[in-house]
Amino acid sequence: MITRNEFWSIMSAYGSQIWPAQIIFYFAAIVIVGWLLLRPGRLPSFFARLYLSIAFAWIAVFFYLTLARGMAGNSRGNYINGALFVFVAILFAVDLFRHKMQFSLPAVRWQKYAVLLLAMLVFCYPFIGLLSGNDFASLIVPGTHPCPTVALALVLLILALPYVDKVIFILLIFLAVPFTPFLQIARYGVYEDTILLAAGLYGLVLLVKYWKPKVE
């Protein structure tokens, strides 16, 4: 397992090499999420699934398998993580044609405010990094970095409940909950990932609650 200094060195090198992709992915996510929240429908839901499919594929190829392949500390870990992100990207791509997941704010008031708060926090990832003293290249950004992208995907999947792809949801909760407190936060000092942990725990609660959609 890599050290904290090695972790941030890899993050900085990766951020420098992909510039300005993180800016493009970040603002694209803001536009798509804003579109979904203001005018929910089939078209913004389509673009949300397309965005997530591209983002997960990007992270698999450019983060785990090439530019940041030292992150796992060994090639086996890189291939496992890369394969997992490719699999999630494929599942989102498949839903472009199935149209199973449609994203909209929940009708329950407290759930609406909770998911809006989580969405805003996800977009605060790079600003929390700046406040933590990280240089610009080391900032962790939704769309190009694994953790905030998983958090963003969880927020969007919450918007699709109860008609959500449970395979994707369970995989992303597994990425968010068991490892985040012990690796990203405690070992590497990625305090932004408390947002990922919160999204994972909240998603888990709602997934259990809505496991079986009510028959109307």
N, C-alpha and C positions, 0 to 999 in steps of 0.2 A: 504494500500500500504506500502511495506517495506521501510526502510530507506536505505541510501547509505551504511552505515556500515554493515547492515544486508545483503544487496546485495553482497558485496564483501566477507563477511564471508561465505555465501552459495557457492559462486564461488570457494573459496579456498578449502572448504571441498569437493566439488564435484570433483575438479581437483585432489586432493589427493587420493580420493577413486577410481577413474577410471584409475589412472596411471598404465601402460604406454599406454593406449588405444589412448590418444590424439596424441602421437608420431606416432603410427601406422596409424591412420586415416590421419594425416597431410602428411606424406611421400607418402602414397598411393594416395592421391589427387594430389600431385606434379607429380607422375609418370603418372597417368591417363591423367591429363591435358596436360603434355608435350607430351605424345603419341598422343593425339588428335591434338595438334597444329603442330607436325612434320609429322605425318602420318595419316591424317584423313581417316576414313572409318567405315564400319559397326561394326568391332570388337571393336575398341576403343570406339565407340559410345555406344555399348552394355555395356561395362564395366563402362562407365561413368554413365549410367542409373542405373546399378546395385549398384554402389558406393553410388549414391544419395538416392536410395531406402533404403539401409542399414543404411546410416547416419541419415536420417529422422526418421526411426524406432528406432534407438538407442536413439536419443534425446527424442523422445516421451516417451520411457520406462524408461530410466536411468536418464534423466534430469527432465522432468516435472512430471512423475508419481512416482518416487522413490527417488533418491539421492538428487535432488534439488527441491523437491516438495514445499518447503517454498517460492520459488521465486515469485509466484503469490500472496502470502499473504493469500490465501484462497484455499480450495480444489476445488471449482468450477472453478477458473481460471486455475488451474493445469489440470483439466480434459478437459477443452475447448482447451487449447494449445496442450495438449497431443493428443487429438482426431484430431486436425488439422494436426499435424505432421504425425500421422498415415495415414490420408487420402492422404497426399502428397506422403508418402512412397508407398502406394498402387498404386497411379497413375503412379509413376515412374516404379513400378514393372510390371504393366499392359503393359507399353510401351516396356518392354523387349520382348514381344511377338508380339506387333503391329508393331514395328520398324518404328513408325511415325517420331520420332525425330532423325536426324542425325546431328552431330556437326562438323562444319568446320568454318574456318575464313571467314568473309565476303569479297566479292570482292571489295567493296568500300574502298579505301585506308584509309581515315580518320576513318572509322568505325573499320577497322582492328587494327589500332593503339590504338583506344579508348578501345576496348575490351581487348587487350593485356595489357594495363596499368591497367585496372580494375583487371584482373587476377593476375598480380604481386602484386597489393595492397592487395588483399584478403589474399595472403600468407604472407603479412607483419603484419597481425593481432597480432600474439604473440610478434613480435619485437617491435611494437608500445606499447604494454602492458609493456614490459620490460623498455622501455624508459620513460614510465609514472610512473615507480617506483613500479609496481605490482610484488609480489613474484611469483615464478615459478608455484605454484599450482593454482594461480588465473588467469593465462594466458588464453586468449580466443582463441580457436583453431578451424579451419575449420574441420568439420566432427563430432566433439563431442559437440560443443556449437551451440546454435540456430542461432545467428546473422551471424557469418562468414559462416555458412553452407548455410543459405538463400542467402547470397551474392554470394557464389560460385555457387549455383544453378542458380541464375539469370544470371551470366556470361555465364554459359553453355547453358542456354535457349536462350540467345542472339545469340549464335553460331548456334542454330537450326532454327532461323528465315529464312523464314516466316512460315515454317512448324513446328510449335511449339504447344505443348499442352496449349491452351489458359487458361484453368481452372487452371493449375498449375501456369502459369505465373501471372495471375491476383491475385491469393492467395498470392504469394510471394511478389508481388509489394505492396499489402495491408499490409503485415507484415513489409515491408521495409520503406515505405514512411510516413504514417500518424503519427506513434508512436515514431519512432527513435529520432527525434530532441527533443522531450519533455520528454521522459522517459530515454532511455539509455544514451543519451549524456548530457542533461541538469540536470536530477535528479540524475543519478548514476555515471556520469563522465566517461562513456565508450566512450572515444574520438575516439577509433578505429572504432566505428559504423558510423562515417561519410563516411566510405567506403561503408557500407551497404546502406546508404541513397543515395550516388552517383549511386550505381548500380541500386537501385530501380527507381530513377528518369530517368536515361538513358534507362533502360528497358521499362519504361512507354512510353517515347518518341518513341522508336523503335516499340513497340507493336502497338501504334496508327498508325505509318507510314506503317507498314506491316500487318495491320489487315486483309486485303483481299489480298492473294497472287495473283500476276499478272498471267493472263492466257496466256501461250505462244502458 
